[in-house]
Amino acid sequence: MKFALDEDQREFKALLRQFVDNEIVPVARDWEQAGRYPTEIVDGMKDMGLFGITVPEEYGGLDLDPVSFALVFEEIARGWMGIAGILGSHSLACRLIAMHGTEEQKSTYLPDLATGKRRTGIGLTEPDAGTDLQGIRTTARLDGDHYVVNGAKMWITNARYADPLPVLVKTDPTASPAHKGMSVLLIEAGTPGYTVTKDIPKLGYKGTESCEILLDDVRVPVSQLVGGVEGRGMQQVLSALEWGRVNIAARSVGIAQRAHDEALAYAQQRKAFGKPIADFQAIQLKLGELGTQVQAARLMAYWAADAVRNGRADGATGMAKIFCSEVALQAAIDAMKVHGGYGYSTEFEVERLYRDAILMSIGEGTNDILRTVVAKSLVSGETVVG
């Protein structure tokens, strides 16, 4: 078993770290508090080619392996988790199109998506359907050479910039089981009836918008059906979400690493009773546990990413997402405790890390639901522990 990055991955991580330290860390807290959209950071990611990390090289992308993909989100989330969200939804949608799109769809969209000239997200969640995607109500009725789409989506990252937005719909609402009647349509910005109605206020995860979308008699050409065949939408989405769980696990590692860094630095600087609080055993116990858990989470995230590279990995990615997200939240809490009263202040980074960490146990499937996914993979023998 290999527990180390190869030379290319180490160089790539160093490049990412330099970008984050120079372009994101100095502005994240102030821009988040001001509600400022990070346009300059997005432009920097475009220049680095990061919008093409899941786009095949033939369409101008980087086509990163899953471990290198994880490195991107670990490092960016270490700086500002909201920025990782801008890139995350885009990358999953690109992966979906690259894996399942028709040749026309790939050649039309992927080159511009790879450069960031076009941006995208993924339209799954609805007001009454989140983790249970088979419960969606958005329908697409065939009318000649168009589908007529009606419904609503919410919590859609990049909604105001997505062009096109892959949207999960029911092309056959009567199908049983429901997933056999589900498809994905690529809906272009500006299509009549497609409206981004509002940005949803959030506790954390600032920097990127999360929006509600209304679909009112939206006419979508049949050529925009991903893969050109109805009834494959759920499988297409789930294959992309494997990478999504790696994304969330890696973001969690980034948050946990930043919490560790902030706690360690503060403990060495802050003095009490004439000496740094890092000299007190109570603080040392927290720092020791924090560092241990961060490294364990990192190895879990890389292991799951490597499992994706080797084939279907629902169990491994579920385990990583559960473990890493819970480490991130505990790391943020422990970092706040090390800071004492200052940890509760918006003048320090750790309160933002706490607000961002909470989402990691919810996004890409709640941890409780994922525990059942992991259990099923163990029972089936798909995932083997040991």
Order of alpha helices (4+ residues) and beta strands (2+ residues): alpha-alpha-alpha-alpha-alpha-alpha-beta-beta-beta-beta-beta-beta-alpha-beta-beta-alpha-alpha-alpha-alpha
